[in-house]
Amino acid sequence: MVRHRLHMVFALGRFNEGVQWVQELNDACRAAGCVEGKLWSAGFGKVNECVVEYDYPDLAAMERDIERFQSTAGTMAIFRRGVDVGAPEHWPWDELLIESPTLA
């Protein structure tokens, strides 16, 4: 399994707008046949830090999904609106986790 995480910090006073943005992004992903993300909020750390998490069976599936996402105008238009809810002093960042194999 492969897990892609998009970390971002919603601006103070804009948390609910950030949640709405993720919901709209998921709606667009569903319409485009892309994987939907789960929104998590960090309990400790930066105020309003959130993680949108996407699970894939393997790297090839993730690559196909990202290609579909990036080549669909609707998903990209909503994705770009994320700058409206993000805290300007924090850049979003990605994380990729790959399930560890069983060692012999």
Helices and strands as residue ranges (DSSP letters): E 2-9, H 15-32, E 38-41, E 49-56, H 59-70, H 73-80, G 81-84, E 93-98
